Amino acid sequence: LPEGMIVGEYPAQFVQDIPTAFSQTLAAYTVVGLNAAGEVVAATWNATPASAIKPIGILMYPVTTGASGAKPAARVLRSGCVNPDRLVWGATFDTDAKRLTAFEGSPSPTQFVLRKPAHSTPVLP
């Protein structure tokens, strides 16, 4: 993981391998969800939740799939305390408010705390 991505110890990190949908090109650390077939695709935000692809995790490595053939498993981080500024968000997650609440209500075992790191200011005597 890149420096500054993990910003806390709880919840504990959990990784799961999930098949990737056809015709996907996803960068490492992309926020991902599942399509109707239960395959990894980029997550999307929509004001109508039924039209969104709810985030379930963070892609650990880049993945590219063809239009047919094998569907490689994507390694997906399903829980942890992460810095939202280190993630790759789809264009529909265009505000901090959407990003900071993206994982609320996601299906189990997804469990994320999104927290920007605290910047300390030295205390002078």
Beta strands, then each sheet from edge to edge (+ up, - down):
strand 1: 6-8
strand 2: 14-19
strand 3: 25-26
strand 4: 31-34
strand 5: 40-42
strand 6: 55-59
strand 7: 63-64
strand 8: 73-82
strand 9: 111-114
sheet 1: 1+ 8- 2+
sheet 2: 1+ 8- 6+ 4- 5+
sheet 3: 1+ 8- 9-
sheet 4: 3+ 7-
end
